[in-house]
Amino acid sequence: MSVPARRVLAEFIGTAFLVMAVVGSGIMASRLSPDDVGLQLLQNSLATGAALVALVVALQPVSAAFNPVVTLVERALGMIDTRTAAALIAAQFLGGLAGTVTAHLMFGLDAVTFSTRERTGTGLWLGEVIATIGLLLVIFGTVRSGRAEQVAFAVGGYITAAYWFTSSTSFANPAVTIARTLTDTFAGIAPASAPGFILAQLAGGAAGYALIRVLYPTLADSPAAIAATRKVLS
């Protein structure tokens, strides 16, 4: 299997398992704690953060972005070409869809149940902008400051926290957002609400990219920084 094919497969598998963690833990939490939404969110956030750490540690030697916004920033920084970025993003979206379907089947639900949970409004959209900016700063800031081996723990910790301090519960990922439209469970988002979230994530991605260039001006284009970031994310 060629290196690009391995990267595509890693992104598919990683995003699928990430979505399984989000959706599956949400279903389990709703069943175990049906009358306590706060406890459900705690269970969901801890499971997602822990799974994310494990997935990044396991797959980062191949590719471990699991997020189209992260891949777009890699492209904007010149770390990957357009063709590679497109292939990885396609794998992320397909992996997310597979993750939702698999989670449903594990819990005895229909493979697809479109969400009826509306998530809309300026507060939630701002929450997604903030969540995405923070995620990018954590990923690229950790790597570009020479602590690449810690990125999995930084990202997992950030996402666990961002579930709680952002109004949107920190989707921060277009592939995960689309995947969550296919589940009418705790983790779901109505299809009509998804475009607003994705636009906010892209806006956060643009702002995050700009901040990375400002905060790390001497590292942004150096061969060492690019090589270190590619080693972790791809």
Secondary structure, 3 states (H helix, E strand, C coil): CCHHHHHHHHHHHHHHHHHHHHHHHHHHHHHHCCCCHHHHHHHHHHHHHHHHHHHHHHHCCCCCCCCHHHHHHHHHCCCCCHHHHHHHHHHHHHHHHHHHHHHHHHCCCCCCCCCCCCCCCHHHHHHHHHHHHHHHHHHHHHHHCCCHHHHHHHHHHHHHHHHHHCCCCCCCCHHHHHHHCCCCCCCCCCHHHHHHHHHHHHHHHHHHHHHHHHHCCCCCCCHHHHHHHHHHHC
